[in-house]
């Protein structure tokens, strides 16, 4: 597996570079918004990647609650960490795109914006709980919080279907349309982001597993005196 990771890293870097070229140069310029629309190729794939990672977090949390599987708990943790980063990218690129198009950085009444912020805060709270709580029930409490956070994901995604917001109607599956060349670039960037997210999650999983092994070893040593007898 150690040999596979560098190969995947190189391939992912090449895919990210190709996706960057497609987004900034090859993709057609949108007639109304102009070049500022190209942030679309980062804003939307980041959201989709975050949603995918939060779904993985949800499944892993359910598995942990049912089976108390430590590996599932680690998967839940690392997917939440990386998902929060991609969700943060969504919250940053959104206002950057909104300012020249809508004339404002943030629309407080926009249900999509507000619900995305709430979703991000839920998972930040999840990570804070995991980081600063030392209780033995922390993984269980965090898994329950993750289930709550997962319920917000479909609400964020479908909010523009049922509420009038600043966001346009969905370009796929909601009566909207998108140029096939733009869709091609959008999917390439999503694939690149997913590959990158996978590599980061893989690295974090290995680090977290090693950290827990070290913590268990230290805990065992603390129970033994220098002569190997129990204190």
Secondary structure by P-SEA (a helix, b strand, c coil): caaaaaaaaaaaaaaaaaaaaaacccccccccccccccccccaaaaaaaaaaaaaaaaaaaaaaaacccaaaaaaaaaaaaaaaaaaaaaaaaaaaaaaaacccccccccaaaaaaaaaaaaaaaaaaaaccccccaaaaaaaaaaaaaaaaaaaaaacccccccccccccccccccccaaaaaaaaaaaaaaaaaaaaaaaaaaaaaaaaaaaaaaaaaaaacccccccc
